[in-house]
């Protein structure tokens, strides 16, 4: 038929179409290879630049925030001066006209006390950490053998003279006019503003001082401290060896009435550490005197 292509023409047309398809495939393959090459070249360039370009310093990690409020610098400095490191420093003696009669050094600094007397004998004071003395010195630490003061920005010390002063009439701070225990120069955490013993603070201080050998509680009559109620006595403690029994009330130590928190704490400490003393004990409505004398092997 006139409209149909001849077989030769069909074969030629097929060869042309196959050639066109092959050319397109080759072109596509070249395009893919070119793209891959560009990517590889770009990657090599990035590596080269990253190896030579200066790196900006990484930001310092933010300090961890403490859950506690920040301590003011002044408070931190005061606290550091109240640490045992003060004991390792060579501190000059104070030139204030004072004599150290005795100390009570508690593990809680706010409960520590020292008894001072003017050398002219006109006044005896009981001071605590943070108290000012005559406007010239600040008490920063109270130890067994000394008081550390800050005078004009420098540390000074006031030491006991000779051996550790025994607990007797002289270490008890008394007013020359009234004859009653003198209060600290500032507020006393062991007493309320009205002068009544702060029972919670006093019980905590007594528990700390007794060191697990005995349970000692303040014995009150109304608002007045009249002695120390004793219980839970350990068998090998000094209290047991002295002959103190359950529910005894110690009313005097070395002839001094236990009628203030300061005297009460001194009495308990000295009963555990002193070599000789005597106490008056109220037991079953009667008062008994107990004498103690410990040799080197005594506990």
DRENDO-1510 file (C-alpha; in Angstrom, 1 decimal, always signed):
<recs>
REC; n; res; u; v; w
REC; 1; UNK; +0.0; +0.0; +0.0 .
REC; 2; UNK; +1.2; +3.5; -0.8 .
REC; 3; UNK; +0.8; +4.8; +2.8 .
REC; 4; UNK; +2.8; +2.2; +4.6 .
REC; 5; UNK; +6.6; +2.6; +5.0 .
REC; 6; UNK; +8.7; +0.0; +3.5 .
REC; 7; UNK; +10.6; -2.4; +5.7 .
REC; 8; UNK; +13.9; -0.7; +5.0 .
REC; 9; UNK; +12.5; +2.6; +6.1 .
REC; 10; UNK; +11.2; +1.0; +9.4 .
REC; 11; UNK; +14.6; -0.4; +10.2 .
REC; 12; UNK; +16.4; +2.9; +9.5 .
REC; 13; UNK; +13.9; +4.8; +11.7 .
REC; 14; UNK; +14.4; +2.3; +14.6 .
REC; 15; UNK; +18.1; +2.7; +14.4 .
REC; 16; UNK; +17.8; +6.5; +14.6 .
REC; 17; UNK; +15.5; +6.2; +17.7 .
REC; 18; UNK; +17.9; +3.8; +19.4 .
REC; 19; UNK; +20.8; +6.2; +18.8 .
REC; 20; UNK; +18.8; +9.1; +20.3 .
REC; 21; UNK; +18.0; +7.1; +23.4 .
REC; 22; UNK; +21.6; +6.0; +23.9 .
REC; 23; UNK; +22.7; +9.7; +23.5 .
REC; 24; UNK; +20.2; +10.7; +26.2 .
REC; 25; UNK; +21.4; +8.0; +28.6 .
REC; 26; UNK; +25.0; +9.0; +28.1 .
REC; 27; UNK; +24.1; +12.6; +28.7 .
REC; 28; UNK; +22.3; +11.8; +31.9 .
REC; 29; UNK; +25.2; +9.7; +33.2 .
REC; 30; UNK; +27.6; +12.5; +32.5 .
REC; 31; UNK; +25.4; +14.9; +34.4 .
REC; 32; UNK; +25.3; +12.6; +37.4 .
REC; 33; UNK; +29.0; +12.1; +37.4 .
REC; 34; UNK; +29.5; +15.9; +37.2 .
REC; 35; UNK; +27.2; +16.4; +40.1 .
REC; 36; UNK; +29.0; +13.8; +42.2 .
REC; 37; UNK; +32.4; +15.4; +41.4 .
REC; 38; UNK; +31.1; +18.8; +42.4 .
REC; 39; UNK; +29.9; +17.5; +45.7 .
REC; 40; UNK; +33.3; +15.8; +46.4 .
REC; 41; UNK; +35.2; +18.9; +45.5 .
REC; 42; UNK; +32.9; +21.0; +47.8 .
REC; 43; UNK; +33.5; +18.6; +50.6 .
REC; 44; UNK; +37.3; +18.7; +50.2 .
REC; 45; UNK; +37.2; +22.5; +50.2 .
REC; 46; UNK; +35.2; +22.5; +53.5 .
REC; 47; UNK; +37.6; +20.1; +55.1 .
REC; 48; UNK; +40.6; +22.2; +54.0 .
REC; 49; UNK; +39.0; +25.4; +55.4 .
REC; 50; UNK; +38.0; +23.8; +58.7 .
REC; 51; UNK; +41.6; +22.6; +59.2 .
REC; 52; UNK; +43.2; +26.0; +58.6 .
REC; 53; UNK; +40.6; +28.6; +59.8 .
REC; 54; UNK; +41.0; +29.6; +63.5 .
REC; 55; UNK; +38.3; +28.2; +65.8 .
REC; 56; UNK; +36.4; +30.5; +68.1 .
REC; 57; UNK; +36.9; +29.4; +71.7 .
REC; 58; UNK; +34.0; +27.4; +73.1 .
REC; 59; UNK; +32.1; +29.3; +75.7 .
REC; 60; UNK; +32.9; +28.5; +79.3 .
REC; 61; UNK; +30.3; +26.3; +80.9 .
REC; 62; UNK; +28.0; +28.3; +83.2 .
REC; 63; UNK; +28.7; +27.6; +86.8 .
REC; 64; UNK; +26.3; +25.3; +88.5 .
REC; 65; UNK; +23.8; +27.2; +90.6 .
REC; 66; UNK; +23.7; +26.3; +94.2 .
REC; 67; UNK; +20.3; +25.8; +95.8 .
REC; 68; UNK; +21.4; +27.8; +98.7 .
REC; 69; UNK; +21.5; +31.6; +98.8 .
REC; 70; UNK; +24.9; +33.2; +98.2 .
REC; 71; UNK; +26.8; +34.0; +101.4 .
REC; 72; UNK; +27.8; +37.7; +101.7 .
REC; 73; UNK; +31.5; +38.2; +101.5 .
REC; 74; UNK; +31.6; +39.8; +105.0 .
REC; 75; UNK; +29.8; +36.8; +106.5 .
REC; 76; UNK; +32.1; +34.4; +104.8 .
REC; 77; UNK; +35.2; +36.2; +106.0 .
REC; 78; UNK; +33.8; +36.2; +109.6 .
REC; 79; UNK; +33.0; +32.5; +109.4 .
REC; 80; UNK; +36.5; +31.7; +108.1 .
REC; 81; UNK; +38.1; +33.5; +111.0 .
REC; 82; UNK; +36.0; +31.3; +113.3 .
REC; 83; UNK; +37.3; +28.1; +111.8 .
REC; 84; UNK; +40.2; +26.0; +113.4 .
REC; 85; UNK; +42.6; +27.6; +110.9 .
REC; 86; UNK; +42.9; +30.5; +113.3 .
REC; 87; UNK; +44.6; +28.2; +115.8 .
REC; 88; UNK; +47.5; +27.7; +113.4 .
REC; 89; UNK; +48.3; +31.4; +113.1 .
REC; 90; UNK; +50.7; +33.3; +115.3 .
REC; 91; UNK; +48.5; +36.0; +116.9 .
REC; 92; UNK; +49.7; +38.8; +119.0 .
REC; 93; UNK; +48.3; +39.2; +122.5 .
REC; 94; UNK; +45.8; +41.9; +123.0 .
REC; 95; UNK; +46.8; +45.0; +125.0 .
REC; 96; UNK; +43.3; +45.5; +126.4 .
REC; 97; UNK; +43.2; +45.6; +130.2 .
REC; 98; UNK; +41.3; +42.3; +130.5 .
REC; 99; UNK; +41.8; +38.9; +132.1 .
REC; 100; UNK; +40.3; +35.7; +130.8 .
REC; 101; UNK; +38.8; +33.8; +133.6 .
REC; 102; UNK; +37.1; +30.9; +131.8 .
REC; 103; UNK; +35.5; +29.7; +128.6 .
REC; 104; UNK; +32.8; +27.5; +127.4 .
REC; 105; UNK; +33.7; +26.4; +123.8 .
REC; 106; UNK; +30.7; +24.8; +122.2 .
REC; 107; UNK; +30.6; +23.1; +118.8 .
REC; 108; UNK; +28.0; +25.7; +117.8 .
REC; 109; UNK; +29.9; +29.0; +117.9 .
REC; 110; UNK; +26.8; +31.0; +118.9 .
REC; 111; UNK; +26.5; +29.0; +122.1 .
REC; 112; UNK; +30.2; +29.6; +123.2 .
REC; 113; UNK; +30.9; +32.0; +126.1 .
REC; 114; UNK; +33.9; +33.5; +127.8 .
REC; 115; UNK; +34.2; +35.2; +131.1 .
REC; 116; UNK; +36.3; +38.3; +131.2 .
REC; 117; UNK; +37.3; +40.6; +134.1 .
REC; 118; UNK; +38.8; +44.1; +133.9 .
REC; 119; UNK; +42.2; +44.2; +135.5 .
REC; 120; UNK; +41.1; +47.0; +137.8 .
REC; 121; UNK; +38.5; +44.5; +139.2 .
REC; 122; UNK; +35.6; +46.8; +138.6 .
REC; 123; UNK; +33.6; +44.7; +136.1 .
REC; 124; UNK; +33.2; +41.1; +135.0 .
REC; 125; UNK; +31.6; +40.2; +131.7 .
REC; 126; UNK; +30.3; +37.2; +129.9 .
REC; 127; UNK; +30.7; +37.6; +126.1 .
REC; 128; UNK; +29.8; +35.5; +123.1 .
REC; 129; UNK; +30.9; +35.3; +119.5 .
REC; 130; UNK; +30.0; +38.6; +117.7 .
REC; 131; UNK; +30.0; +40.7; +120.9 .
REC; 132; UNK; +31.9; +44.0; +121.1 .
REC; 133; UNK; +34.1; +44.7; +124.1 .
REC; 134; UNK; +34.2; +48.3; +125.2 .
REC; 135; UNK; +33.9; +49.4; +121.6 .
REC; 136; UNK; +37.5; +48.4; +120.8 .
REC; 137; UNK; +37.4; +44.7; +119.9 .
REC; 138; UNK; +35.1; +42.1; +118.4 .
REC; 139; UNK; +34.9; +38.5; +119.6 .
REC; 140; UNK; +35.4; +36.3; +116.6 .
REC; 141; UNK; +36.2; +32.9; +118.2 .
REC; 142; UNK; +36.1; +31.3; +121.6 .
REC; 143; UNK; +38.3; +28.3; +122.3 .
REC; 144; UNK; +39.1; +26.2; +125.4 .
REC; 145; UNK; +42.3; +28.2; +126.2 .
REC; 146; UNK; +41.8; +31.5; +124.6 .
REC; 147; UNK; +39.5; +34.1; +123.0 .
REC; 148; UNK; +40.3; +35.5; +119.5 .
REC; 149; UNK; +39.5; +39.2; +119.0 .
REC; 150; UNK; +39.6; +41.5; +116.1 .
REC; 151; UNK; +41.1; +44.9; +116.9 .
REC; 152; UNK; +41.4; +47.5; +114.1 .
REC; 153; UNK; +41.2; +44.8; +111.5 .
REC; 154; UNK; +43.9; +42.6; +113.0 .
REC; 155; UNK; +43.5; +39.4; +115.1 .
REC; 156; UNK; +44.6; +39.4; +118.7 .
REC; 157; UNK; +44.3; +36.8; +121.4 .
REC; 158; UNK; +43.4; +36.8; +125.1 .
REC; 159; UNK; +44.7; +33.6; +126.8 .
REC; 160; UNK; +44.0; +32.0; +130.2 .
REC; 161; UNK; +46.9; +32.6; +132.6 .
REC; 162; UNK; +48.8; +29.5; +133.4 .
REC; 163; UNK; +46.8; +26.3; +133.8 .
REC; 164; UNK; +43.2; +26.1; +132.6 .
REC; 165; UNK; +41.2; +27.9; +135.2 .
REC; 166; UNK; +39.2; +25.5; +137.4 .
REC; 167; UNK; +35.5; +26.1; +137.6 .
REC; 168; UNK; +34.9; +27.9; +140.8 .
REC; 169; UNK; +33.6; +31.2; +142.2 .
REC; 170; UNK; +35.9; +33.3; +140.1 .
REC; 171; UNK; +35.0; +32.1; +136.6 .
REC; 172; UNK; +31.3; +32.8; +137.2 .
REC; 173; UNK; +30.5; +36.2; +135.7 .
REC; 174; UNK; +28.8; +38.3; +138.4 .
REC; 175; UNK; +28.0; +41.9; +138.6 .
REC; 176; UNK; +29.9; +43.7; +141.4 .
REC; 177; UNK; +26.7; +45.4; +142.5 .
REC; 178; UNK; +24.0; +42.8; +142.1 .
REC; 179; UNK; +25.9; +39.5; +142.7 .
REC; 180; UNK; +23.9; +37.7; +139.9 .
REC; 181; UNK; +25.4; +36.2; +136.7 .
REC; 182; UNK; +26.1; +39.0; +134.3 .
REC; 183; UNK; +24.5; +38.8; +130.9 .
REC; 184; UNK; +26.4; +38.7; +127.6 .
REC; 185; UNK; +27.2; +42.0; +126.0 .
REC; 186; UNK; +24.5; +41.4; +123.4 .
REC; 187; UNK; +21.5; +39.1; +123.1 .
REC; 188; UNK; +22.0; +35.6; +124.6 .
REC; 189; UNK; +20.6; +32.8; +122.5 .
REC; 190; UNK; +20.2; +30.7; +125.6 .
REC; 191; UNK; +17.8; +33.1; +127.2 .
REC; 192; UNK; +14.7; +34.9; +126.0 .
REC; 193; UNK; +14.6; +38.7; +126.0 .
REC; 194; UNK; +12.7; +38.5; +129.3 .
REC; 195; UNK; +15.6; +36.6; +130.9 .
REC; 196; UNK; +13.8; +33.2; +130.9 .
REC; 197; UNK; +16.0; +30.3; +129.8 .
REC; 198; UNK; +15.4; +29.4; +126.1 .
REC; 199; UNK; +14.6; +25.8; +126.7 .
REC; 200; UNK; +15.0; +24.5; +123.2 .
REC; 201; UNK; +18.5; +26.1; +122.7 .
REC; 202; UNK; +19.6; +25.2; +126.2 .
REC; 203; UNK; +18.5; +21.5; +125.8 .
REC; 204; UNK; +20.4; +21.3; +122.4 .
REC; 205; UNK; +23.5; +22.8; +124.0 .
REC; 206; UNK; +23.3; +20.5; +127.0 .
REC; 207; UNK; +22.9; +17.4; +124.7 .
REC; 208; UNK; +25.9; +18.5; +122.7 .
REC; 209; UNK; +28.0; +19.0; +125.8 .
REC; 210; UNK; +27.0; +15.7; +127.5 .
REC; 211; UNK; +28.3; +13.8; +124.5 .
REC; 212; UNK; +25.9; +10.9; +124.8 .
REC; 213; UNK; +27.0; +9.9; +128.4 .
REC; 214; UNK; +23.8; +11.2; +130.0 .
REC; 215; UNK; +20.6; +13.0; +129.2 .
REC; 216; UNK; +20.5; +16.4; +131.0 .
REC; 217; UNK; +17.5; +18.7; +130.9 .
REC; 218; UNK; +17.0; +22.1; +132.6 .
REC; 219; UNK; +15.0; +21.9; +135.8 .
REC; 220; UNK; +12.7; +24.9; +136.0 .
REC; 221; UNK; +10.6; +26.3; +138.7 .
REC; 222; UNK; +8.3; +28.9; +137.0 .
REC; 223; UNK; +10.7; +30.9; +134.8 .
REC; 224; UNK; +13.8; +30.2; +136.9 .
REC; 225; UNK; +16.5; +27.6; +136.3 .
REC; 226; UNK; +17.1; +25.7; +139.5 .
REC; 227; UNK; +19.2; +22.8; +138.4 .
REC; 228; UNK; +19.8; +20.0; +135.9 .
REC; 229; UNK; +17.5; +16.9; +135.7 .
REC; 230; UNK; +19.5; +13.8; +134.9 .
REC; 231; UNK; +18.3; +10.6; +133.2 .
REC; 232; UNK; +19.5; +7.9; +130.7 .
REC; 233; UNK; +22.9; +7.6; +132.5 .
REC; 234; UNK; +25.4; +5.4; +130.7 .
REC; 235; UNK; +26.9; +2.7; +132.9 .
REC; 236; UNK; +30.5; +3.6; +132.2 .
REC; 237; UNK; +30.0; +7.4; +132.3 .
REC; 238; UNK; +31.4; +9.7; +135.0 .
REC; 239; UNK; +27.9; +10.5; +136.1 .
REC; 240; UNK; +27.4; +6.8; +137.0 .
REC; 241; UNK; +30.8; +6.5; +138.7 .
REC; 242; UNK; +30.1; +9.6; +140.7 .
REC; 243; UNK; +26.9; +8.0; +142.1 .
REC; 244; UNK; +24.3; +10.1; +140.3 .
REC; 245; UNK; +21.0; +8.2; +139.8 .
REC; 246; UNK; +18.1; +8.4; +137.5 .
REC; 247; UNK; +15.9; +11.5; +138.0 .
REC; 248; UNK; +18.4; +13.2; +140.3 .
REC; 249; UNK; +18.5; +17.0; +140.1 .
REC; 250; UNK; +22.0; +18.6; +140.3 .
REC; 251; UNK; +21.5; +21.9; +142.0 .
REC; 252; UNK; +25.1; +23.1; +142.7 .
REC; 253; UNK; +28.5; +22.5; +141.3 .
REC; 254; UNK; +31.5; +23.4; +143.5 .
REC; 255; UNK; +29.3; +25.5; +145.7 .
REC; 256; UNK; +27.8; +27.5; +142.8 .
REC; 257; UNK; +24.0; +27.3; +142.2 .
REC; 258; UNK; +23.1; +26.2; +138.8 .
REC; 259; UNK; +20.7; +29.0; +138.1 .
REC; 260; UNK; +21.7; +30.2; +134.6 .
REC; 261; UNK; +22.4; +28.5; +131.3 .
REC; 262; UNK; +26.0; +29.6; +131.3 .
REC; 263; UNK; +26.6; +28.0; +134.7 .
REC; 264; UNK; +24.7; +24.9; +133.6 .
REC; 265; UNK; +26.8; +24.3; +130.5 .
REC; 266; UNK; +30.0; +24.9; +132.5 .
REC; 267; UNK; +29.0; +22.4; +135.1 .
REC; 268; UNK; +28.2; +19.6; +132.7 .
REC; 269; UNK; +31.5; +20.2; +130.8 .
REC; 270; UNK; +33.6; +20.2; +134.0 .
REC; 271; UNK; +31.8; +17.1; +135.4 .
REC; 272; UNK; +33.1; +15.3; +132.3 .
REC; 273; UNK; +36.6; +16.7; +132.3 .
REC; 274; UNK; +37.7; +18.2; +135.6 .
REC; 275; UNK; +39.9; +16.2; +138.0 .
REC; 276; UNK; +38.1; +17.1; +141.2 .
REC; 277; UNK; +34.8; +18.7; +142.1 .
REC; 278; UNK; +31.7; +18.2; +144.2 .
REC; 279; UNK; +28.0; +18.5; +143.4 .
REC; 280; UNK; +24.8; +18.9; +145.4 .
REC; 281; UNK; +22.1; +16.6; +144.3 .
REC; 282; UNK; +18.4; +16.7; +145.1 .
REC; 283; UNK; +17.0; +13.2; +145.4 .
REC; 284; UNK; +13.6; +12.2; +146.8 .
REC; 285; UNK; +13.1; +15.4; +148.7 .
REC; 286; UNK; +16.6; +15.3; +150.3 .
REC; 287; UNK; +19.9; +17.0; +149.3 .
REC; 288; UNK; +23.0; +14.9; +149.0 .
REC; 289; UNK; +26.6; +15.9; +148.4 .
REC; 290; UNK; +28.7; +13.8; +146.0 .
REC; 291; UNK; +32.5; +14.3; +145.7 .
REC; 292; UNK; +34.6; +13.3; +142.7 .
REC; 293; UNK; +38.3; +12.9; +142.4 .
REC; 294; UNK; +39.6; +11.3; +139.2 .
REC; 295; UNK; +43.1; +9.9; +138.7 .
REC; 296; UNK; +44.8; +9.7; +135.3 .
REC; 297; UNK; +43.1; +6.5; +134.5 .
REC; 298; UNK; +39.7; +7.9; +135.4 .
REC; 299; UNK; +37.2; +8.4; +132.7 .
</recs>
